[in-house]
Amino acid sequence: MIVPRRSFLAGVGSSSLLAGLATKFPVPTTAFGSAPILSANDVRFNDEIEPWVRVLEETPRDQVIGVMAQHVTAGKIGYRQLLAALFLAGIRNIQPRPSVGFKFHAVLVVNSAHLASMDAPAAQKWLPIFWAIDSFKSSQARDVEEGNWTMAAIDESRLPPRHQSLANFRSAMANWDEDQADLATTMFVRMHSSDEIFEQFAEYAVRDFRSIGHKAIYLSNCYRTLETIGWHHAEPVLRSLSYALLNHAGEPNPSTNDLAPDRAGRDNWRLAEQLREDWLAGAPDDAATNELLQCLRQDTAAEVSQLVFEQLQRGVATSSIYDALFVFASELTMRQPAIVPLHAVTSTNAMNYIFRRVRRSTTRGFVLLQNAAFLALFREEARRRGTLADRAVEQLEVSNAPTEADNLPQDVFVKLGPDPMSAARTAYNYLQHGHPIYPLIHQARELIFLKGNDSHDYKYSSAVLEDYFQIGPTWRDRYFASALFKMRHAGEATNGLIVKIQQAIG
């Protein structure tokens, strides 16, 4: 079972802070010596990565950038090793409670920071990862304030039989049983392939609308991160994931109660089971995209899911349906550039990844139907929190005026602060006149590096810049232009942390 840590030493600020690590974990030397021995109750990682996780855990926040920069510039740690250490430090130290969000964004943001690093110029490659290191230290401190949680080592004597690993996992997840799910997940990971494990987790990651989509985001991001750092790190990561997916704070057990966040999932599973055998072989249909877009703007979650079901039954391609889902999510940020519409975008990015990766027909249909329902729920949640402006992607129009390609990407992000609608129209016009998207993407990324001060900046921008290429040519430029409303703009102050990172890296 995952339990709180009994002691935590990260707040100690003395020259002995990193002293006394057991010799089986030879920690790289820092200005502070070696890290202290972990509690016997704490989960440990393999000998290659444990020492680096300890350095991240035990180095004070105001010094961790300098310490890790010294190791990087000295060639003692490479990019992938640092990414793994950062991700696992979050897995061990940050509880996905009371919601799979808030402080847990230090874990959720790792893959987004990685994507930003991969697309960054050489001189900026390390900026997102070092920014994420600072985010981890902030969340680690908050976790201490909220109860000092740490993932515990698994009790090997309580593990279920190997041959029952799949059945036990499904039973525990269906019954929302955290203790049994932790044990079942451990054995399930040891006995099955990564693809089979993903198939099972996918069903539970999208079944309920708690934590505004973060459960699906966590599944997507943890798998994508494991693909980079290596599957040998999977066991503690997927224990954390199953714990997160069972989050229903403040509610009775969902398996024995009729709760609002679960109703769409129950209805949509029944619809998914009724889909025609060849529903994945549909034809592209822009009229169906428009039809669904109008439905998403006004109808209930149940009505939206029913329309998607009917479109699939009459042979509409899933790509046309996803065009509507992507564009509507982006349009929501145009109407309310705030936290809920932002998560409509990042959740759709995650659910589309899940949809493309799972193999079982019923599960794929379920993911698609749930994505549609979630967007209607996001719309209503956004309306509860504020005004939805009277804007729509159709208001982005093509001008006959010539576009100057050389300076326009910079001009878009200069306009974005004082007049986001003008910036969106300028970007749309630029793209519709045949200019490439990449200068706009590069400008957007650079401003995230320099101006970003929140995990959502990385999560949102990485989702938008990735999903542009998933959308059909009829809709992708409207998607990108409307998404600009939640991007960083040129008039914002440069984040002082970035200056510190640049100075440390050199």
GIQUI-V793216 format. One record per run of one state. SS is the DSSP state (~ for helix, > for strand, _ for the rest). FROM is the first residue (numbers start at 1). LEN is the number of residues. If there is no record, write none. Layout:
ss->{SS & SS}
from->{FROM & FROM}
len->{LEN & LEN}
This chain:
ss->{_ & > & _ & > & _ & > & _ & > & _ & ~ & _ & ~ & _ & ~ & _ & ~ & _ & ~ & _ & ~ & _ & ~ & _ & > & _ & > & _ & ~ & _ & ~ & _ & ~ & _ & ~ & _ & ~ & _ & ~ & _ & ~ & _ & ~ & _ & ~ & _ & > & _ & ~ & _ & ~ & _ & > & _ & ~ & _ & ~ & _ & ~ & _ & ~ & _ & ~ & _ & ~ & _ & ~ & _ & ~ & _ & ~ & _ & ~ & _}
from->{1 & 4 & 5 & 30 & 31 & 33 & 34 & 42 & 43 & 47 & 59 & 61 & 74 & 79 & 94 & 102 & 109 & 110 & 120 & 122 & 125 & 127 & 146 & 149 & 150 & 152 & 153 & 156 & 159 & 162 & 175 & 178 & 192 & 194 & 206 & 211 & 230 & 231 & 246 & 254 & 257 & 260 & 274 & 279 & 282 & 283 & 284 & 286 & 299 & 301 & 314 & 316 & 317 & 318 & 336 & 339 & 358 & 361 & 386 & 393 & 396 & 405 & 419 & 420 & 433 & 438 & 452 & 455 & 471 & 476 & 487 & 496 & 506}
len->{3 & 1 & 25 & 1 & 2 & 1 & 8 & 1 & 4 & 12 & 2 & 13 & 5 & 15 & 8 & 7 & 1 & 10 & 2 & 3 & 2 & 19 & 3 & 1 & 2 & 1 & 3 & 3 & 3 & 13 & 3 & 14 & 2 & 12 & 5 & 19 & 1 & 15 & 8 & 3 & 3 & 14 & 5 & 3 & 1 & 1 & 2 & 13 & 2 & 13 & 2 & 1 & 1 & 18 & 3 & 19 & 3 & 25 & 7 & 3 & 9 & 14 & 1 & 13 & 5 & 14 & 3 & 16 & 5 & 11 & 9 & 10 & 1}
